[in-house]
């Protein structure tokens, strides 16, 4: 990965669904996939002033779960209490589709 700008990096994680019946954004990243992405992004984060990561696998709200999981991984810190509540509610709501 080449980085040509030392002030800004933006990463879009949009899902990988290859089914012809569902849109690509109807995808929930596994923990293993998130760890792999976090490792790659951490390398860039150390070289860049501002790093932004956003999830657009928003079909059914899957981006909420993955974004909070990813935040905890990339920061090596537990989520805030209100974020934990949101994550648990989202997981429960999406339990049929995750």
N, C-alpha and C positions, 0 to 999 in steps of 0.2 A: 504494500500500500504506500503510495507516494503522497506526501503532504507538501503542498506548495504554499500554504498560507499559515502563518504562525498565530493568527488571531482568532480564527473561527473554524470549527468543524461541526458538521451536521450529519447525523445518521438517521436514516428512515428504515424502520423495520416493519415491513408491510405484509408479512405472511408468505407462506410457500405452498398453499393449497394447489395441487395440480389436477384436482378432480374437474371433469368437464361439467359437473352439475352444480358446483359451488364456486362463488367468486374466490379469487386468490386471497382476499382479505379475511375469509372465513377460516382462520387458522389460529391455533393456540401454540405458541412456542413451548417446547419441553424445557425442563430445567437444564438439561444437558446443552441444548441449543443456546439458551440464554447465557450459560457459563462461557461457552465458546465465543459468543458475541462480546461479552463483558471483557474477556481477556484481550481481544483485538482492540476494543475501544479504549481500554485502560492505557494501552501503549501509545495511542494517539493523544489521549487526554493529557499525558505527561509532557507532550511537546507543544500543546496548543493552549492559548489563553482562555478560550471559551469553547466548551464542547456541549452540544445539545444532541439528545437522542429522543426520537419520538416514534411511537408505535401507531401505525395506521391499519393494523389488523383489527379494525374496530367493529367488524360484523358481529353483532350480538354482544358487544361490550368486552370482547376478549383482550383488547388493548389495555383496559384498566388493570386486569389481573397481571398481564405480562409486564406492564410498565412499573407497577409496584414491586413485583418480584425482582425486576432488573435494577431498580433503584437500590434495593437492599443489597444486591450483589456488588454493584459498581462502587457503592460508598463503603462497603464493609462495615455497615452499621445497621442496627435494627430500625425498622420503620417507626414513625411516630405513632402514638396510640390511635389517633383519628385515621391514619392511613391503614393500620391493622384492621380497624373496624370496617373500613371501606373494602379492603381486600377480602375479608371474611364474608361480607355481604355479597360481593361480586362472585366469589367462588361458589357460594350457596346458590345464588341465582342462576349461574351458568353451569351448575354441576351436570346437567344433562348434555351439555355441548362441549365440555372440556375433556 
